[in-house]
Amino acid sequence: MRPGLLIWALSALPVVCAASNEGGAPLALPAVLGLEQAEAIALANQPRMLAAQLRARAAAEHARQSRAGYFPTVTFNATGVEVADTGTAIAAGNLPTSSISDRFAYGGALTQLVTDFGRTSALVGSARLAAEAQQDVATLTRAQVRLNLRQTFYRVLGAEAVFRAARAALANRQLVMRQVSSLAQSQIRSTLDVSFAHVLESEAELAVVRAESMVAQQRSSLATSMGLKSPVAVELGDVPAPAGALAADPLALLEQAEAHRADLGVARNEQQAAAEYARAEMRLSYPTLNLLAAAGEIPYHDHTLHNNYAAAGFNLSIPLFNGGLFSARRAEARLEANARSRDREALELQVGEEVRASWYRAHEAFLSLGVSARLVAQSQAALRLAQDRYETGLGSILELNEAQLSETSAEITDADSRYTYLIRRAELDFAAGLLN
């Protein structure tokens, strides 16, 4: 690919570029895509985000299922019986006399829980906390989508900055190549210098090719983070430096993380849900009291029966023995609740480590900004001196080569350092729970 072809292609794009989202429908992108617009597209199209939202809604429906235990259960029944062996009056086993009599009846039955000594309320609490945990999962997924989008967005900008620096270095090498060739034709310099200049020019071309490929790769990653199937080809808007200064110490960020990290919210709610479920399992051996009622009509029946029926009563169920099933369930629920508590403690330690490590990386990237700027100025001054020495015959082509390599490396490092700092700040914001 010829140097500069990608930049030319970007500048030649129309005002609106069409891409395809996950559903295959065309998605219009603006001529200049900003960070906030890219985030909005990612949150609307990322399948992970949509799946997390659906699971949060499903968990809320599960909580509704648990609350149904508070309400009465009403059923409608209709039964018809035609006995083949007429005159039968009695039956054995599970067939009472009424079951083998000709009849047709319809009616309703009502069952209302009076008390199960808190088991249903514990199950409702466990389901509610589980639904809140799933909502926190959706919040965590949102933060992860935003972080991934910012990382890929900044990497595209950084890759393009490196590409521009590589092109500038190539232009400088080509200028030196022309100068050395002219001096060689005038027999002021040897053909060996021309050979070295050709090598320098080829190295610069190779750097341009690699930088150009990196831009294409990062743009492909950006499309994936936005939930698009085709690479993003529009121009990206530049991003200003973060508004707030980097915190002087990670301790304040640790407090923010403990309050806002969604994964900590997931761990807390799951641990509390497991504790509530353990309480529900402890009440398995408690009695259950239900009110029962039934009423209906019997339009076709044996002559000894009435035309309708109605009854009300209660049922008290007291578990006595089931082979240790309930004790095993209680032990399992208690152990799971204890394990969830340890999981939460482990995650708190992990979050603390992430915040501290992210702060150190961001602080390093911030300090690198000034260092890389000074390095560029120093390498440019060294390159000018090497060029002057070479033109006056005091320096060698190897000395000029070393100066050019140092200047190119410094330019690329400086071009990448700003966006590296932005990536580190995004990672720190995520670690502190600020991307929710």
N, C-alpha and C positions, 0 to 999 in steps of 0.2 A: 504494500500500500504506500502511495506517495506521501511524504511528509506534508502535514497540513490539510490532508484531505478531509479528516473528521471535522476540523474547525470550519472548513468551507461548507461542508454538508450541514452543519448546525446553523450557520448563518443564512443558508439558502432555504431553510424550512419555512412553510407558510405560517400564517398567524395562528391557525388552529391545527393541531395534530391529532389524529384519531388513533386510539389504542383499543384493545379489547380487554374487558374485565373477565372475571371467572365465568360468568354466564355466557360469554361470547358476544354480548351486545357492545356496540362501539361506544367508547367513552371519549368525549372531547376534552383535550387538555389545552390550557392556555399557551400562548406563544412563549411566555416566561413563567415557569412553574416555581412558585414559592414554597417554602418549607411548610407553612400552615396549610396550604392547599394540598400538598402531597400527604400530609398527615390526615386530613379530612377524607381523602380518597382511600387511604389505607384502612382507616377505621370503618369505612362504609363497605369495602370490598374484600377485606381479608377473611378467608373462610374460618380461620381460627377464632377470630373475634365473633363472627356470627354464630359459630358452634357454641362458644362459651355463653353467649346470651341465651341461646335456646336451652342449654342445660340449666341455667339459672331459673328460667321460667318453668322447666320441668320439675325442678326441686321445690319450687313454690307450690306446684300442684300436689306434690307428695305431702307437703305440710297440710294442705287442705284435706287430703285423704285421712290423715291422722286425726284431724279435728272432727271428722264425721262420727267418731265414736261417742261424742257427746249427744248426738241427736237420735231421735227414735228411728227405728227401722219399720217401715210399713210395707206389707206385701199383699197382693191380691191373688187368690187361688180360685180355681174352678175345677171341679172333679166330677166325673161321670163314671158309673159302674153298671155293667150289665152282666149278671151272673148266669153262666151257662147251666149250672146244676141248680134248678129251682128247688126250693124247700130246704136249702141248707141253712142251718141256724147257728152253728158253732164252728170254730176254726182253732188250729193249734199254732204255736210259734208266734211269728210276728204279724199274723193276720187276725185281727179282732173280728167280732161278729159284724160290726158295721162295715168293715171292708169288703165283706162278701154278700152285702145286701144291695139290691138294685136301688140306685139313687142318682140324682144329679144335684150338686150343691155349689154355691159360689159364696165368697165372703173375703174378709180381710183379716190380717193378723198384725199386731203391733208389739214391738219389743223395745223397751226403754231401759238403758243402763241406769241404775240408781247409784251404785258405787262399786269400784274395784280397788278402793283404798289407794288411789293416786297413780295407778299404773298407766291409765290413759293419758292423764295430764303429763306424766313423765315422757311418754311417747310423743305427745304433741310438742313438748319442749325440745326434745331431741330432733324432731323433724324440722322445727322452726330454725334451730341453730344450724342444721345441715343445709337448709336453704340459704341462710345468711353466708355460710362458708362458700357455697356455690356462687353466690353473688360476688363475694370477694375474689373468687377464681376469675370471674368475668372482668373485674377491675384489674387484676393482675395481668390478664391477657391483654387488656387495653394498654397498660403500661409497657408490656413487652413489645407490642406492635409499634408503639410510638418510639421506643428506644431503637428497635431494628430499623425503622424508617429513618430516624435521624442519623444513625450510624452510616447507612448506605448513602443517604443524601450528602453527608459531609465527605464521604469517601469519593463520591463522584466529583465534587468540587475540588477536593485535594488532588485527585488523579488528573483533572483538567489543568490545575495549576502546575503540576509537575510536567504535563505535556507542553504547556506554554514555555516553561523554563528549558525543557529539552530542545524545543524548536529554536529558542533564542541562542542556545549553545551551539546548535548546528549552524545557524546563520553566522555566528562568530568564527566557527571552524572553517566554514566555506570562505569567509573573508581572509583568514590567515592563509588558507590554501592558495588563493589567488595571489596574495602578496608573496608567498614563498616561491610560487611558480614564476612570477615576474622577476624576482631576484635571481632565480636559477637561470632564467633565460639571459639575464644580463651578466651571468657568470660571477655574481656576487655571493651566491649560495650554491651549495653542492646539490646534486640530485638526491643524495641521502636525506637531506632536509625535506625535499619534495615527497619522498617516500614516507617519511614520518608524518608529514602533513596529511597525506592520503589516509594513513592509519587513523589519525585523529578525526578526520572527517567521517570515516566509516564507523568509528565508535560512536560518534554523535548521531549518525543516522540510525544505528542500532538502538540507541537510547530513545530516539523518537518513535521507532516502531514499537518498542516495548511499552512506552508510555501510552501510545495510541491504543494498543491492545488492552491495557489496564483500564482505560476510560470505557471501552466497550464492555468489558467484564463488569465493571462497577455499575454501569447503566442497566445491564441485565439484572444485577442483584437488586437495584432500586425498583425495577418493575415488579419483581417477585415480592418485595416488601410492601408494595402498594396493592398487591392482589391483581396485577395485570399480567396477561400472557405474553404480550409483545414488549420489547425493550422501550424504554422511555428515550425519545429522540429530541424532545424540545429542550430549549435552553433553561438552565436552572438559575433561579435568582440567588444572588449572593446573600449570605447570612451575616448579620452584624455580630460583634463580640457579645458574649453574655452580659445581660444588664447588671446583675449583681456581682460583686467581687467574690472571689473564692474565699470560703470561710477560713479563718486563721487556724482553726483547730477542728478535727473531726468529731469532737465530743458533742457539739451542738447538733451536728448532722445525725449522730446516733440517736438522740432524743426524737428527732423528726422521723427517723426510720421506725422506731418503736411505735410511734403514734400513727404513721401513715402507710407503712409497707403492707400491701394487700396480702402477701403470702403469710405474714405474721397473723393477719386477721383470719385467714383460712385455718391456720394451725390452732388459733385460740378457739374459734367456733367449732372446729372438728373435735377438739379435746373436750369442750363443754358438752357437745352433742353426745359424745361417747360416755361422759359421766351421767348425763340424763338417761341414756339408754341403759346404763348399768343399774340406775335406780329403778327403772321400769322392770328390769329382769329380777331384781330383788323382791318385787311385789308379785311375782308369778304365783307364789304359794299362798297369797292372801285370798280370802273368799271373794266371790263376785255375786252381786245381787241385781237381778233384773226384774222389771215389771212386765207381765205378759197380758195381752188381751186379744180376743178373737170374737168375731160376729159375722153372721151371714144368713142367707136364705137357702132353703132346701125345697125347690118347687116340685121335685119328683123324688119320692122317698117311700120307705116302708110305712105301712099304715100305723105302726106303733110309734113312729117318730113325729115330732112337731114340725111346723113349716119353717121355723127359723131357729137359730141358735146364737148364744152369746155367753162369753165366759171371761173372767179376769182372775189374775192370780200373780204369784211371784215365784221366782226360782232362785234359790241360794245354792251356789256351787262352791264346794270346799275341796280343793285338791288334797289327796291323802298320800298317794304313792304312784310314781310313774317310772320307776327304775333309775332314779337319779338324774332324769332329764333336766329338771328345773335347776338343780344344784350345779350341773355342768354348764348350763346357759348363764347362770349368775357368775360363775368363776370366769367364763370366757369374756363376758362383758366387762367385768372388773379389771381383768388383765389388759384388755384392749384399751380401756380408759387410761390405765397407768402408762401403757406404751405411747398413747397419744400425748400424754403429758411430757414424756421424755422426748418425743419428736419435736414438740414445741420448744423445749429447752435447747435442743440441738440446732434448730433453725435460728433461734435468737443468737446463739454463738456465731453461726454462719453469717447472719446479717451483719453483726458487728464487724466481723472480719472483712466482709465485702465493702462496707462503708469506709473502713480505714484504708484498705488497699486502693479503693477508687479515689479517695482523697489524695493519697500519696502519688498516684499516677497523674491525677489532674494537676497537682502542685508541680510535679516534674515537668509536665507539658507547658505550664504557665511560665516557669523559669526558662524553659527552652526557647520561648518566643524572643526574648531579648538577646539570648546567646546566639541564636541563629541569625538574627539581624546584624549583630556585630561581626559574625563570621562572614557574612556576605560582603560587608564593607571591607573587611580585611583582605578577603580573597580577591576582590576586585582591584584593590590597591596593589596587591602582589602581582596580579595578572598584568596590570598596566606597566609595572616596573619590569616584569619579565619581557613584555613585548618591546619596551624601549631598549632594553639590553640586547635583545635579539636583533632589532633593526640596526643598532649601532655596531653590531658584531662582537659585543662583549659577552653575550649569553649564547647557549646552545639551544638546539631544537628540543632536546630532552628537558631542559629547564623550563622552556615555554610550555611543553606538553604537561609537565607536572603542575604548573600554575593554572593551566586551562582545566585540568581535571579537578583541581581543588575548587576552582571557581564554579564549575558546573555542579559539583557535589553540594557546595554551599547554597547555590540557588535552588536546587531541588529540595534540599532539607528545609530551607526557609519557606518555600512554597507549600510544603506539606505540613509544617509545624503548626500553622494557624488552625488548620482543619483537624489535625490530631488533637489539639487542645479542645476544640468544640466537641469531638467525639468523647474525650475523657470527661468533659463537663456533663454530657448527656448520660454517660454511664454513672457518674456521681449522683446526678438527679434521680436516676432510676434507683440506685442503691439507697437513697434517702427517702424514697417513696413520693417524689415530687412529680412524677409523670402520670399519676392516676387520672 
